[in-house]
Structure formats: C-alpha cells, structure tokens
Amino acid sequence: MAEETQGAGLTPFGKIISLVLILGLLGAGAYIIINKYASPDSADNGTKKIVKPDTEAPDTGNITTVKEYKYIPADRLPAVKGNANYKWDADKKIVKFSYNVWSGWLPVIMANRGTKPNTDSIFYKKYGFQVEMVLMDDPVIARDAFASGNVHTLWGTMDMMVLFAPELMKDSRTAPRIVQQIDWSNGGDGIVVR
C-alpha cells in the first residue's frame, strides 16, 4: 500500500497566529500613514505641533572633536645601563622562546620541527641558531622569566604588553621592544560562548 503523505501546511493555531500578525502589521502601517499625512485641524483642532528632530549636535566651537596629535620627533627607549642577567651560550646558540597554549604558535613550532632545539629547524638552517620553546601559560611567570634572563622572548597580546611594560621598564635591561606580530585576529579570539 502506498503511504499517505502528510501535506505541508499550517496548523489551525499557525493560521491564527499568521492572521493576527498580518492584521497587526497592516494596522501599524495604516496608523503610521494616517498620522504622517493627517491635517492638523482634523484631530486636535490645530494644537498638535510637528517637531522636527535635530539631526546632529550643535557645533560647540572647533572644527574637530578629537584631541590633536602632537608629534615628538626623537622619543626613544632609554639606553641600557649595566649588564643583563641574560643567559646565553655562544657555542650552542639556543634561543629560549616562551610560549603559551594557543594554536597561533603552530607555525613557529612547525618551523622549529618541534619544541626542542634541533639542527633540522629552519631557524638553524637559515640563521645558525636553535630554538627551545618553553611552555609558560602564566603571564606573570613568563614576565619574570624574561626579566631574569631565563628566557629570551616574551609572548603576549598587545593589551598584555601594556600591562607588562611598567614593571619591565623599571630596569632598562628588560625594557620591552616588540619586534614581531605573530597574528592579526581582528577580534576573532575575543569571542566567548556561554
């Protein structure tokens, strides 16, 4: 036997809801049109005033509302005073690179052929040094390791660098210099789902 197919369509309740919505939209449209084109003497004997809304704020003086940029020609980081606690072996040439758990580091790990220093690394083949990637998820621990010279790089987003800078600037040997932007997510990393 052939099965009967149930017809696609609205249930009685769906038809009622649709009718109410359509009538409501038609009523709202009619109300807007009637009020827009109604003569002032028809409903309120001419007492109703049409107020035109302001489209912009009044000009308070200057042409621009932003703070003007002031150019400072040669503002640089202070000179380094003293020797850093930078731990470097000139024979092994291993750069200790701190990183956190984030998928954006994958290209660096791939170029290094893992997280351990090795001679198969692109860094070694092209530039003559090896990279040891040191996992540091805690930004305070990473900052302190950088300041003490235990790692040679410091990871962080731009907002984190602003937080790191005051403490690192206390000692000119650890004054931060941002030399590479690894990723430009344009806010994609800021999405939080609940």
C-alpha positions as CSV (number, residue, x, y, z in Angstrom):
1,M,0.0,0.0,0.0
2,A,1.1,3.5,-0.8
3,E,1.7,5.6,2.3
4,E,-0.3,8.8,2.5
5,T,1.9,11.8,2.6
6,Q,1.0,14.4,5.1
7,G,0.5,17.8,3.4
8,A,2.8,20.6,4.2
9,G,0.9,23.5,5.6
10,L,0.0,25.4,8.7
11,T,-1.9,24.0,11.6
12,P,-5.0,25.8,12.7
13,F,-3.1,27.5,15.5
14,G,-0.4,28.6,13.0
15,K,-3.1,30.1,10.7
16,I,-4.5,32.1,13.6
17,I,-1.0,33.4,14.6
18,S,-0.3,34.3,11.0
19,L,-3.6,36.1,10.6
20,V,-3.0,38.1,13.8
21,L,0.5,39.1,12.7
22,I,-0.7,40.2,9.2
23,L,-3.6,42.2,10.6
24,G,-1.2,43.8,13.2
25,L,1.3,44.8,10.5
26,L,-1.5,46.2,8.3
27,G,-2.9,48.2,11.2
28,A,0.5,49.5,12.2
29,G,1.2,50.6,8.6
30,A,-2.2,52.3,8.3
31,Y,-1.6,54.1,11.6
32,I,1.8,55.4,10.5
33,I,0.4,56.6,7.1
34,I,-2.7,58.3,8.6
35,N,-0.6,60.1,11.3
36,K,2.0,61.2,8.7
37,Y,-0.5,62.7,6.3
38,A,-3.2,63.8,8.7
39,S,-4.1,67.5,8.6
40,P,-3.5,69.4,11.8
41,D,-7.2,70.5,12.2
42,S,-8.7,67.0,11.8
43,A,-8.0,65.5,15.2
44,D,-6.6,68.1,17.6
45,N,-8.0,71.4,16.3
46,G,-4.6,72.7,15.2
47,T,-2.9,72.3,18.6
48,K,-0.6,69.5,17.5
49,K,2.8,70.8,16.5
50,I,5.1,68.9,14.3
51,V,8.6,68.9,15.9
52,K,11.4,68.3,13.5
53,P,14.2,66.3,15.3
54,D,17.7,67.6,15.3
55,T,19.9,65.5,13.1
56,E,23.2,66.4,14.7
57,A,24.5,68.0,17.9
58,P,25.1,71.8,17.8
59,D,28.6,72.9,16.9
60,T,30.4,73.8,20.1
61,G,33.4,75.6,18.6
62,N,36.2,73.7,17.0
63,I,36.2,72.0,13.6
64,T,37.2,68.7,15.1
65,T,36.2,66.9,18.3
66,V,39.3,64.8,18.6
67,K,42.4,65.6,20.6
68,E,45.1,66.9,18.2
69,Y,48.1,64.6,17.7
70,K,51.4,66.1,19.0
71,Y,54.5,64.8,17.2
72,I,57.5,64.1,19.3
73,P,60.5,63.7,17.0
74,A,63.0,61.5,18.8
75,D,61.4,59.8,21.7
76,R,63.2,56.5,22.3
77,L,63.6,53.9,24.9
78,P,66.3,54.8,27.5
79,A,69.8,53.4,27.0
80,V,70.5,50.1,28.7
81,K,72.5,50.6,31.9
82,G,74.5,47.6,33.1
83,N,74.7,44.0,32.0
84,A,71.6,41.9,31.9
85,N,71.2,38.5,33.6
86,Y,70.7,37.2,30.0
87,K,71.8,33.6,30.0
88,W,73.4,32.9,26.6
89,D,75.8,30.1,25.5
90,A,77.6,31.4,22.4
91,D,78.7,27.9,21.5
92,K,75.3,26.2,21.5
93,K,73.3,29.3,20.3
94,I,70.0,28.3,21.7
95,V,67.3,30.9,21.9
96,K,64.8,30.1,24.7
97,F,61.4,31.1,23.3
98,S,58.5,31.3,25.8
99,Y,55.1,30.4,24.5
100,N,51.6,29.7,25.8
101,V,48.9,27.2,24.9
102,W,47.5,28.8,21.7
103,S,47.1,27.5,18.2
104,G,48.7,30.6,16.8
105,W,52.2,29.3,17.8
106,L,51.8,26.3,15.5
107,P,53.8,27.9,12.6
108,V,56.7,28.6,14.9
109,I,56.6,25.0,16.2
110,M,56.4,23.7,12.7
111,A,59.4,25.8,11.5
112,N,61.3,24.6,14.6
113,R,60.4,21.0,13.9
114,G,59.0,20.6,17.4
115,T,59.6,22.4,20.7
116,K,63.1,21.1,21.4
117,P,66.3,22.7,19.9
118,N,67.5,20.8,16.9
119,T,69.6,21.2,13.7
120,D,66.6,20.3,11.4
121,S,65.0,23.6,12.4
122,I,64.5,26.3,9.7
123,F,66.0,28.8,12.2
124,Y,69.2,26.7,12.4
125,K,69.4,26.1,8.7
126,K,68.8,29.7,7.7
127,Y,70.2,31.7,10.6
128,G,72.5,29.4,12.6
129,F,70.7,29.3,15.9
130,Q,68.4,26.7,17.6
131,V,65.2,27.4,19.4
132,E,64.0,25.8,22.6
133,M,60.3,26.5,23.1
134,V,59.4,26.8,26.8
135,L,55.7,26.5,27.7
136,M,54.7,29.2,30.1
137,D,50.9,29.7,30.3
138,D,51.0,32.1,33.3
139,P,51.9,35.6,32.0
140,V,53.4,36.7,35.3
141,I,55.8,33.7,35.3
142,A,56.7,34.4,31.7
143,R,57.4,38.1,32.5
144,D,59.5,37.1,35.5
145,A,61.4,34.5,33.5
146,F,62.1,37.1,30.8
147,A,63.2,39.8,33.3
148,S,65.6,37.3,35.0
149,G,67.1,36.2,31.7
150,N,65.9,32.6,31.8
151,V,64.0,33.0,28.5
152,H,65.0,35.3,25.7
153,T,61.5,36.2,24.4
154,L,58.2,37.2,26.0
155,W,54.8,36.4,24.5
156,G,51.7,38.4,24.9
157,T,48.8,40.2,23.2
158,M,49.2,44.0,22.8
159,D,47.0,44.7,25.9
160,M,49.2,42.4,27.9
161,M,52.3,44.2,26.8
162,V,50.8,47.4,28.2
163,L,50.4,45.6,31.5
164,F,54.0,44.2,31.3
165,A,55.7,47.4,30.4
166,P,55.6,49.4,33.7
167,E,57.3,46.6,35.6
168,L,59.8,45.8,32.8
169,M,60.7,49.5,32.4
170,K,61.9,49.7,35.9
171,D,65.2,48.1,34.7
172,S,66.5,49.4,31.4
173,R,67.9,45.9,30.7
174,T,64.4,44.5,30.3
175,A,62.7,47.4,28.5
176,P,60.4,45.7,26.1
177,R,60.8,46.0,22.3
178,I,58.1,44.5,20.2
179,V,59.8,43.0,17.1
180,Q,57.2,40.7,15.6
181,Q,53.5,40.5,15.4
182,I,52.6,36.8,15.1
183,D,48.9,37.0,14.4
184,W,46.2,39.5,13.4
185,S,42.9,38.0,14.6
186,N,40.8,41.2,14.2
187,G,38.9,40.2,17.3
188,G,38.2,36.6,16.5
189,D,40.0,35.4,19.6
190,G,37.7,37.6,21.7
191,I,34.5,35.6,21.1
192,V,33.2,34.0,24.3
193,V,30.4,31.4,24.2
194,R,28.3,30.5,27.1
